[in-house]
């Protein structure tokens, strides 16, 4: 989906250099933290939420979840 791919690209440009890998598949963006721990996870989730809120995307269209350590999933649930 183009919207998800665009968001993933913008996220990579914004935070991709910050010790993570970003992949997309269907309506899901997966971010793998290179140095996983709970503190990094919470920090990255906060960064992602702030990024989406400030961007052209509607935060209400996305669910942010993960394994609370090394993987963050952003699922597009909008129409």
C-alpha positions as a printed Julia matrix, in Angstrom:
79×3 Matrix{Float64}:
  0.0    0.0    0.0
  1.44   3.34  -1.1
  0.54   5.23   2.1
  2.33   2.67   4.28
  5.37   2.66   1.99
  5.49   6.47   2.07
  5.3    6.53   5.86
  8.02   3.88   6.14
 10.27   5.9    3.85
  9.69   9.09   5.83
 10.31   7.25   9.1
 13.56   5.85   7.73
 14.7    9.32   6.67
 13.82  10.63  10.13
 14.93   7.81  12.48
 16.38   5.03  10.3
 19.93   5.9   11.2
 19.11   5.63  14.91
 20.06   2.0   15.51
 17.09   0.35  13.81
 15.98  -1.43  10.65
 12.65  -0.63   9.0
 10.74  -3.1    6.8
  7.26  -3.04   5.24
  4.87  -5.81   4.29
  1.26  -5.24   3.25
 -0.21  -2.77   5.77
  2.5   -3.25   8.41
  5.7   -1.35   9.08
  8.09  -3.29  11.3
 10.96  -1.58  13.08
 13.68  -3.79  14.55
 15.84  -2.13  17.18
 19.54  -2.96  16.86
 20.08  -2.54  20.61
 16.84  -3.81  22.07
 15.79  -3.05  25.6
 12.64  -1.75  27.2
 13.98   1.8   27.54
 14.9    1.96  23.82
 11.5    0.53  22.91
  9.6    3.18  24.85
 11.81   5.94  23.47
 11.31   4.77  19.87
  7.53   4.41  20.29
  7.37   7.97  21.64
  9.5    9.22  18.73
  7.28   7.42  16.21
  4.09   8.76  17.77
  5.45  12.33  17.73
  6.57  11.91  14.13
  3.15  10.68  12.95
  1.29  13.4   14.87
  3.46  16.1   13.26
  3.25  14.53   9.79
  0.49  14.51   7.2
 -0.73  11.14   8.48
 -3.61  10.61  10.9
 -2.37   8.88  14.05
 -5.87   7.41  14.5
 -5.33   5.32  11.33
 -2.41   3.43  12.89
 -1.96   0.95  15.72
  1.51   0.9   17.25
  2.43  -2.33  19.01
  5.35  -4.71  19.38
  7.15  -7.02  21.72
  8.05  -4.24  24.18
 11.75  -4.72  23.61
 13.19  -5.18  20.14
 10.36  -4.97  17.6
  7.81  -2.25  16.92
  4.88  -2.85  14.54
  2.9   -0.02  13.0
 -0.29  -1.38  11.48
 -2.4    0.72   9.14
 -6.06   0.32  10.1
 -7.54   3.23   8.17
 -9.65   3.06   5.06
